[in-house]
Amino acid sequence: MGFKVVTTYSDFVSACSDFYYGKNFKDLSDDIKERLNEIYDGRECVDGEGCNPDDIWVNGFDEWTLEETLVDNLELLSNQEFRELKGESMISEWVDENIEQIESAISELGYEFLGRDGIESWYVLR
């Protein structure tokens, strides 16, 4: 006869402090930590089903650069368009004008958008 272990996190990020890789979540910005806590708030996590903080850090959490986000992963801009906008210091304005499209494209790829740190670091969860 087998048994199932169910864990419920009331504060996911605080629970991560005892995990080897998961403790890295504590170093993220408050906005990102708050978003992670919202996602895992009261969620029942059965061992082996992707809720272990170490597993999430290694296999589910990603930090993308601005270029990876817009050019490589979402293909919203070509390399040339990106370089031109960046060279003309217009990239920040472009991002602000297109943030809904960016977030939608992230979601369409099957990722949960957690937020960003400035303009250069974008955080997503698979």
C-alpha angles and dihedrals in degrees: 000000000000131000136210126226115213122192124192119197116208089179110018098188094050090050089056094069092087094054125091098228099011091066087074088076088074090066094060124100118278091250092057092045090050091051091050090050090051091052095049098034107134092343114150109232119197114202111262094024101100103270099106106114092225091051092047093050093049102034109019110032122077136179113203127192118232091258093048089050099048103029111023106030106027099024091214092137134029119235089256094050091048093050091048094050091045093046091051091046088240098117095094091052091047091052092049091050093048103035094117091052090048093050091046092050090050090052092047088057089058097256130127111229108228098178140262139269105227110314101302102061122058121183125207138169124216 
